[in-house]
Amino acid sequence: MRVGIRVASLPVTAVGQLRSDKSWAAIADAVATGRWLREEGARLSDELYELIGRPETAPVKPRAVALRRAVFTGRRLGSRLWNPEIRAVLPEELAARIDAWDRRYRERDAIVADLPDLMAGELAEVNRLLRETLRAPAFQYGLVTGSPDLFEELTKWLGGPRDAQPSRQTLLRLTKYLLRVVTKTSPYSTFTISGMTGVVPGHDAVRFTGDFEWKSVVELNIWLVRRLAVAAVRHPALRATQVLRPNPSLVADGDTLTFLAGGPAAALVRLRRSPALEESLRHLQEHPGATFTGLCRHLREIDPKLDEREVAQYVAKLADAGVLNALPPYAEQDEDHLATLAAWLGGGGAPELDHLAGEARRLHADLLDYAGLADPAQRRERNRVIVGRLGGMLEAADRVSGLPDGEPLPRKNLFHENAVFLSPVAELGRDAWEPVLADLHALRPVLGMFDPGRPARLALTRVFTATYGEGGTAPWLDFYQTINRLIGGGHKASIGGVDGATARALCNGPSTTPPDVWRALPFAREQSELTDTVGKAIRFRPADPDGVVRLSPAELDALTRPYGQSVADPLTCYVQLVESEGPLRIVLNTVSVGVGRGHTRLARMLRRAGARGYDEPAVAEEAPDGSLLVESGAGFDSNLNLRTPGTRYELDYPFTAPGRPEAYRIPVNDLLVAHDSGTDALTLRSRRLGRPLRPVHGGLMAEMWLPPPLRHLIEIFGAPPTLMHASLPLFLPRDHDPRELGLRVLPRLEVGRIVLSRRCWAFPAKEMPLRAKGESDAGYWLRLAEWFAEQDMPERFYVRVVAVSHTTWRPDLKSRKPMYVDVAMWYSIALLERAIADPGDLVIVTEALPDLDAAPRYGAAGHVTELTVEVGGEEDR
């Protein structure tokens, strides 16, 4: 059992103090009074109706009718409607109740009239507290890199007169950042501190050690490292020493060679074979580590008549085409990419390269010093120095390359900072967690139903058997070409009953396809109907008196296991503790699949920080079914993919520098696809090893950003990297667009000790009150509060807004990220209003569970905490 921990760097009090408690109490009083006025008004209206037709009320009948309408519609009672003359004809008890109704109406009017001034006074104090809170170094450190412009605005505010106020827009942006820092545990900069917990014998669910010491680890964005290396290597002195190798996807096909090209699309390329090309490939295959100069020399030794310049141009052309891959001067998982780059540049022996190497060393020193700077202003200044130095280095590298200027310098995220604990901040009692682990294992069948790659696997099995026969075998690259040709043909192309348009949609997955289109697709339809059936069986079960639907693990198993889609792979479960007087309970946020996923990235950070008291994740060899686990060790231009090894075997992917020994590398051209007639499923195999393979994605970069061929290998032949994401409630009905169904409420769902899904509300924005033209802040706040109360929504929740322009729920949408809302905090209400741009937007509200007030305490303060629990494969149950 391995458990990581993520702790928000700022305490929950930083948000709690921004509540306008007096204003909210007044609003709550007005809402409650308004509800009483409506309910009592309806009862009074009924009784007045019975009296109006009687003879004794005839003299005042028109005014009595107007009185009845007024109490029913909730209008103020003036002297014309409520006076001694009318009162005299009514029963005393009824008159007393109308008196009470009129009195409470006037009291509510007074509350509403006073609300703007009360609100303004409290906001002045809120702004003062906000200003002091934002002085926290951990907040400012993250703002320096996350939003430099906003950091400048904050600096002006903090350095200005005490009564100075920034613009409303700046206040809201700062509040939004603060809400994110306090309530979320995304490991960005110093906003969140990550580490590993200790696991010890005992029944205490969690014991916090009191050791809150942390350190920042700073890394240059590896996209920039590659950008510098790619430009500099065109210098003759560096190109001469560049190591070349055959593209590991290269497959001979008659008189042509087929391979995967570079770039985001990773297109399939066919190149005609020639004697010179064949000799180049043979030489590199037989002489690992051969350089650009070495290959040129070899070709000229075979034919001395060849011109040296023309040979160099020919080899360069092969490298540019991708049939030969040039290895970068650093390892993919280098401990220090920038230091290695500087040493490589310094070995070129040319003045312009010496200059670049010196700048790289100075940049390295800047980054090392950055993490130790305590003053946010010093960090901002150092950030400017780093930006300027990087800009100059890229310009110098482009001059060295002799090519036009490359991609411009990004505005932010030039380097990444991660805060990590230097020793375990918490210890978990194994005895307390064992029942929870058993309940997490019990979720495997239901999680398997949400495997996004299953429909594509079924469809491609039909394509394979129609092309290669049942029980057939084919090189993976050949099969991949078949799929690409099918997709390229669109609706007009068909193999095995699967047309190209369907294949494209299925391979892209449900996150890029509108729900109604996805559900209509062959193969996806079956999964959607199955999910609907099980979802209804679960969601429509009778709820307990507290509104929660509860199932035992055995009941869930009986509903889901018959469908045979259980996930056997190791899981990483992102969970939070739920306050409970009894046994340990957790709420499940996200489930990812793969050995050590997330923990291997953390292990790298801890090692670089010099942390102590933790064990690095073990390197796995086999999957539960006996397949060899294999991952790509490439960074793919994302620091989220920098990590310690998770599997013994490595997929040798084109344009990357594999780090495992040769015996543990599996090149892409070694991959075979086989059809198992017994299970009617496709398997991936290694031709050299004669073993089945199970590809996994060990990095933290979203799988949709992986090169398409690698993503295909993982999703069709491996484990789906993500099975459940907190951004979309489990079993949210997908048979219709939620925007078309009005407001829909889903109860909280618990399985054993696990909250599997929080209570949520989904509705089009038009269902929620939108501000009327000219309406005041106080008036709008009150109307929203009344609506929240009518829907029985809690005071605190998370909200996600999907713009009407987005027909799909894609993982890369910023709108999928939840925003914390406390309805007693005006600024969060204002942010909610800003988030909704169109009445057609989809709004998903989710209860805030656990409540911020129940956040684990580290010393005197509570901090939002998330645990990443590694649950072994199904064979470990």
Secondary structure, 3 states (H helix, E strand, C coil): CEEEEEEECCCCHHHHCCCCHHHHHHHHHHHHHHHHHHHHHHHHHHHHHHHHCCHHHHHHHHHHHHHHHHHHHCCCCCCCCCCHHHHHCCCHHHHHHHHHHHHHHHHHHHHHHHHHHHHHHHHHHHHHHHHHHCCCHHHHHHHHHHCHHHHHHHHHHHHCCCCCCCCHHHHHHHHHHHHHHHHCCCCCEEEEEEEECEEECCCCCEEECCCCCEEEEEEECHHHHHHHHHHHCCCHHHHCCCEEEECCCCEEECCEEEEECCCCCCCEEEEECCHHHHHHHHHHHHCCCCEHHHHHHHHHHHCCCCCHHHHHHHHHHHHHHCCEEECCCCCCCCCCHHHHHHHHHHCCCCHHHHHHHHHHHHHHHHHHHHCCCCCHHHHHHHHHHHHHHHHHHHHHHHHHHCCCCCCCCCCCCCEEEEEEECCCCEEEEHHHHHHHHHHHHCCHHHHHCCCCCHHHHHHHHHHHHHHHCCCCEEEHHHHHHHHHHHHHCHHHCEECCEEHHHHHHHHHCHHHCCHHHHHHCCCHHHHHHHHHHHHHHHHCCCCCCCCCEEECHHHHHHHHHHHCCCCCCCEEEEEEEECCCCCCEEEEEEEEECCCCCHHHHHHHHHHHCCCCCCCCCCECECCCCCEEEECCCCCCCHHHCCCCCECEEEECCCCCCCCCHHHEEEHHHEEEEEECCCCEEEEEECCCCEEEEEECCCCCCHHHCCHHHHHHHHHHCCCCEEECCCCCCCCCCCCCHHHCCCEEECCEEECCEEEECCEEEEEHHHCCCCCCCCCHHHHHHHHHHHHHHCCCCCEEEEEEECCCCCCCCCCCHHHCCEEEECCCHHHHHHHHHHCCCCCCEEEEEECCCCHHHCCEECCEECCEEEEEEECCHHHC
